[in-house]
Amino acid sequence: MRTLAADIMKAIEHDNLALPTLPEIALRIRQCENDPNLDIITLTRIIEHDPATSAQLLRIANSPLVRREVKVADLSKAISLLGMNYCARVAISLSTRQLFNSKNPSSEIRMREIWQHSLEVACHCYVLADKAKLVPEEAFLAGLLHKIGALPIIAMADKEDCYSLEELNTTIEKIHPMLGESILNHWQFPRSIADIPQNYCDQYRYMSSIDLCDLVTIAHNKICPEDKRLPWSDIAAIERMGWHASTVDEEFNLLAVKIELAYDIFEC
């Protein structure tokens, strides 16, 4: 009997599994972000080709999230105030929203659920990064992409109408980490992000200091349904965060306003 997981593995074996490609704006930013001659004018011209991302960056620049007192109405000014690295990372992150779409109504619902979950994780990571002394925009990107491996699974399920929703969900949980790493390697993301899909569910993972994967692990556990949530005492990343398992909920209560603000601003 055919299974979705078996069909995925067969496609991988024959090297014909279709992986998602980076949106054009993200690809163009990735191609020039290491260029020492990249300037605000060039980055503005790239980003302004995507009106939705441009509007989102202006929204961020005028939000309490970045504590700017002067209203910003021009994209180049927003990039100048927020910084080129920040805007490049956020633009890449937000552009991935367009990948989470399907022509199949039932798959579209699942895509939307995964996007909303990823966005919640990303917003938690964005705020946690400040506490952990990591880069917020990189943490946001890490959170958004941690489940990117679900996309080719849903795409394959769309091709044939022989897989149940239960089988789709089970296959996503089992295989998305491996596919996520493959996609992020294909997109040439650094190991600090590409390794996350395979590692964020490893609550015992050892590292000498906190990293982006730790933030995703903590954020993912925080927003999981209670019946699937692990005890905080079982998650090694909590200690690296400088928190105690007994006070994690209190720590999150202190961050709740910032997390909600981040979600309101980044939601698209």
C-alpha positions in Angstrom: 0.0 0.0 0.0 1.3 3.4 -1.0 2.0 6.0 1.7 2.8 9.7 1.4 6.0 9.2 3.4 7.1 6.4 1.0 6.3 8.5 -2.0 8.4 11.4 -0.6 11.4 9.1 0.1 11.1 7.6 -3.4 11.1 11.1 -4.9 14.2 12.1 -2.8 15.9 8.8 -3.9 15.3 9.6 -7.6 16.2 13.3 -7.1 12.9 14.5 -8.4 11.3 16.0 -5.3 10.3 19.6 -6.2 11.7 22.0 -3.5 10.4 25.5 -3.1 12.4 28.3 -4.6 13.2 31.6 -2.9 10.8 34.5 -3.9 12.5 36.8 -6.4 13.0 39.7 -3.9 14.6 37.4 -1.4 16.9 35.9 -4.1 17.9 39.3 -5.3 18.8 40.4 -1.7 20.7 37.2 -1.1 22.7 37.8 -4.3 23.8 41.2 -3.3 23.9 41.3 0.5 27.6 40.3 0.6 28.5 43.0 -1.9 30.7 45.6 -0.1 29.3 48.2 -2.5 25.7 47.6 -1.6 24.1 50.9 -0.5 20.7 52.1 0.7 19.7 53.3 -2.8 20.4 49.8 -4.3 18.6 48.0 -1.5 15.6 50.4 -1.7 15.3 49.7 -5.5 15.2 46.0 -4.9 12.7 46.1 -2.0 10.4 48.6 -3.6 9.6 46.1 -6.3 7.5 44.3 -3.7 4.9 46.8 -2.5 3.7 44.5 0.4 7.2 44.2 1.9 7.9 47.9 1.4 4.7 48.8 3.2 5.6 46.4 6.0 9.0 47.9 6.5 7.5 51.4 6.7 5.0 50.0 9.3 7.9 48.6 11.3 9.9 51.9 11.1 6.9 53.8 12.5 6.0 51.3 15.2 6.8 51.3 18.9 8.8 48.2 18.3 11.8 50.2 17.2 11.0 53.3 19.3 11.4 55.9 16.6 10.0 59.4 17.3 10.0 60.7 13.8 7.4 59.5 11.3 8.9 57.8 8.3 7.1 58.0 5.0 9.9 57.1 2.6 11.3 53.5 2.2 14.9 54.7 1.8 14.6 56.7 5.0 13.2 53.6 6.7 16.1 51.5 5.6 18.5 54.2 6.8 16.9 54.3 10.2 16.5 50.5 10.6 19.8 49.5 9.0 20.5 47.6 5.8 21.1 44.3 7.5 17.9 44.5 9.5 15.8 45.4 6.4 17.4 42.8 4.2 16.7 40.0 6.8 13.1 41.2 7.4 12.4 41.6 3.7 13.6 38.0 3.0 11.5 36.8 6.0 8.3 38.5 4.9 8.7 37.5 1.3 8.4 33.8 2.2 4.7 34.3 3.0 3.9 33.8 -0.7 5.4 30.3 -0.5 2.7 29.1 1.9 -0.1 28.9 -0.7 -2.0 26.0 -2.3 -4.7 25.8 -4.9 -6.2 22.8 -3.0 -8.6 24.3 -0.4 -7.8 21.7 2.3 -4.1 22.1 1.7 -4.5 25.9 1.8 -5.9 25.6 5.3 -2.9 23.5 6.4 -0.5 26.0 4.7 -2.2 28.8 6.6 -1.9 27.0 9.9 1.8 26.3 9.4 2.4 29.9 8.4 0.6 31.2 11.5 2.5 28.8 13.7 5.8 29.8 12.1 4.9 33.5 12.5 4.1 33.1 16.2 7.4 31.2 16.7 9.2 34.0 14.8 7.7 36.8 16.9 8.6 35.0 20.1 12.1 34.5 18.8 12.4 38.2 17.8 11.6 39.3 21.3 13.7 36.5 23.0 16.7 37.5 20.9 17.0 40.8 22.7 17.1 38.9 26.1 19.6 36.4 24.7 21.8 39.1 23.2 21.3 37.7 19.7 20.3 39.5 16.5 16.4 39.9 16.5 16.0 40.0 12.7 18.0 36.8 12.3 16.0 35.1 15.1 12.8 36.2 13.3 14.0 34.6 10.1 15.0 31.4 11.9 11.6 31.1 13.5 9.7 31.7 10.2 11.7 29.0 8.4 11.9 26.3 11.0 9.1 24.3 9.4 9.7 25.2 5.7 10.2 21.4 5.1 6.4 21.0 5.2 6.0 22.8 1.9 7.2 20.0 -0.5 5.2 17.4 1.5 2.0 19.4 1.0 2.8 20.0 -2.7 3.2 16.3 -3.3 0.0 15.5 -1.5 -1.8 18.1 -3.7 -0.8 16.1 -6.8 -2.9 13.1 -5.9 -6.1 12.8 -3.9 -5.2 9.6 -2.2 -3.8 10.8 1.1 -5.8 11.5 4.2 -5.4 14.7 6.3 -4.1 12.5 9.2 -1.5 10.9 7.0 -0.4 14.4 5.7 0.0 15.7 9.2 1.9 12.6 10.4 4.2 12.8 7.4 4.9 16.5 8.0 5.9 15.9 11.6 8.2 13.0 10.6 9.9 14.3 7.5 9.8 18.1 7.6 13.0 18.4 9.6 15.1 16.6 7.0 13.5 18.4 4.1 13.7 21.7 5.9 17.5 21.3 6.2 17.7 20.4 2.5 15.8 23.4 1.4 17.8 25.9 3.5 21.0 24.3 2.3 19.8 24.7 -1.3 19.0 28.3 -0.5 22.5 28.7 0.9 21.5 29.9 4.3 24.2 29.7 7.0 24.4 26.6 9.2 23.1 28.6 12.2 19.7 28.7 10.4 19.9 25.6 8.1 20.5 23.3 11.0 17.4 24.4 12.9 14.7 22.2 11.3 16.7 19.1 12.3 17.5 20.2 15.8 14.8 22.5 17.3 12.8 19.5 18.7 15.9 18.1 20.5 15.2 19.4 24.0 18.5 17.8 25.3 20.7 19.4 22.6 24.0 20.6 24.2 25.6 23.9 23.3 28.1 25.9 25.2 26.1 29.1 24.7 22.6 30.1 23.5 22.0 30.2 19.8 19.1 30.7 17.3 18.0 27.1 17.5 17.6 27.5 21.3 15.2 30.4 20.7 13.1 28.3 18.3 13.0 25.4 20.7 11.8 27.6 23.5 9.3 29.5 21.3 7.9 26.3 19.8 7.3 24.7 23.1 5.7 27.9 24.5 3.0 28.0 21.8 2.4 24.2 21.6 -0.9 22.9 22.9 -0.7 22.1 26.5 -1.0 18.4 25.9 2.1 18.4 23.7 4.1 20.9 25.7 7.3 19.5 27.3 8.1 20.4 30.9 10.5 23.4 30.9 12.8 21.4 33.2 13.4 19.0 30.3 14.6 21.7 27.9 18.3 22.4 28.1 18.0 25.7 26.3 16.2 27.3 29.3 19.4 27.2 31.3 21.3 28.7 28.5 18.7 31.5 28.3 19.6 32.2 31.9 16.1 31.3 33.2 14.9 28.8 35.7 12.3 26.2 34.7 10.0 27.3 37.6 9.9 30.9 36.4 9.6 30.5 32.6 5.9 31.5 32.6 6.7 34.6 34.6 9.4 35.5 32.2 7.0 35.2 29.3 4.4 37.3 31.1 7.0 40.1 31.3 7.6 39.8 27.5 3.9 39.4 26.5 3.3 43.0 25.4 6.4 43.0 23.2 5.5 39.7 21.7 2.0 40.8 20.9 3.3 44.0 19.4 5.7 42.1 17.2 2.9 39.9 16.0 0.7 42.9 15.2 3.4 44.5 13.2 4.8 41.5 11.4 1.5 39.9 10.6 0.8 40.0 6.8 
